[in-house]
């Protein structure tokens, strides 16, 4: 019998660089409320959101992923030739086959490396980050590009008062690699499939294809096929978060080796500012402790939420590279993933550079806005 190899890698790993991409088109609450029966005040009071960015023109999930990853590589100073894995966290890649990471890897000059997708909703980046860190520790990779990206606007019904204002698009990426001291704790994750339908598509793919066949030849004015969109039971998700996440956050701290006093920055998923404020208070963090608030002008970007929020904190100087941070993503599944990390260096080139001068193209027709 053969004796199989038992490789070992580098036990200390960290995020060595960060990059992001934010779509050119900014949609304010006031603009959205021309098609959604709501108001800027109502939306902001209940979510903390003032605006969101949606892809327009030639922007796509592929182009955003590549742009964010390219910036992360350039900001990290890691030789591209040393990167041997790409992990993309997303729930909105448009194809079931092929998956997205190999295509993005090719786009950024890394064709041939290990490349795969992680689909875990809003917790996806935490899951992907954990896989990347463990791959390096196991000797399965040396340097890894981890991308969190979503085009949530593609599956959005802008007239739905429960979801129409919540979601945005964007991409964030980090380079994970060996470091002198450990900068990524073990990731803590969990799920609750019993309540999976709290955040769910209105059709599964097979049912929707059957519906498309059934509705051929019918009058679209009286019998529209309809779109695949996201439905969410907001109160149910809020209750789940209030019950589940405090224990999860406690586990993240205890497993990480850090204490509450060691945390210098709090980066929760940008789903709802009220949930985040409640978590910060219940954890006992001081009021002055920096907390990500990217939700105000970015909204909920699902798997892109955590890297975008980290990049905003670093690019604006609200947090410094090297700061000890508690991160947590949570949502569809229902699931969550997070841990304690050392923030990467502030980006030399950020997603905000030139953003004000960017020229958006037309939005998708289903978004009902010019």
VENTAPE-V230313 format. One record per run of one state. SS is the DSSP state (h for helix, s for strand, l for the rest). FROM is the first residue (numbers start at 0). TO is the last residue. If there is no record, write none. Layout:
# VENTAPE-V230313
ss:SS from:FROM to:TO
ss:SS from:FROM to:TO
This chain:
# VENTAPE-V230313
ss:l from:0 to:11
ss:s from:12 to:20
ss:l from:21 to:23
ss:s from:24 to:27
ss:h from:28 to:31
ss:l from:32 to:38
ss:h from:39 to:46
ss:l from:47 to:49
ss:s from:50 to:53
ss:l from:54 to:59
ss:h from:60 to:75
ss:l from:76 to:78
ss:h from:79 to:81
ss:s from:82 to:88
ss:l from:89 to:99
ss:h from:100 to:106
ss:l from:107 to:112
ss:s from:113 to:117
ss:l from:118 to:119
ss:h from:120 to:137
ss:l from:138 to:141
ss:s from:142 to:150
ss:h from:151 to:154
ss:l from:155 to:165
ss:s from:166 to:166
ss:l from:167 to:167
ss:s from:168 to:177
ss:l from:178 to:182
ss:s from:183 to:183
ss:l from:184 to:186
ss:s from:187 to:190
ss:l from:191 to:191
ss:h from:192 to:197
ss:s from:198 to:200
ss:l from:201 to:203
ss:h from:204 to:213
ss:l from:214 to:228
ss:s from:229 to:231
ss:l from:232 to:232
ss:h from:233 to:255
ss:l from:256 to:258
ss:h from:259 to:261
ss:l from:262 to:263
ss:s from:264 to:267
ss:l from:268 to:271
ss:h from:272 to:282
ss:l from:283 to:288
ss:s from:289 to:290
ss:l from:291 to:293
ss:h from:294 to:297
ss:l from:298 to:298
ss:s from:299 to:299
ss:l from:300 to:300
ss:h from:301 to:314
ss:l from:315 to:322
ss:s from:323 to:330
ss:l from:331 to:333
ss:s from:334 to:341
ss:l from:342 to:353
ss:h from:354 to:356
ss:l from:357 to:363
ss:h from:364 to:366
ss:l from:367 to:369
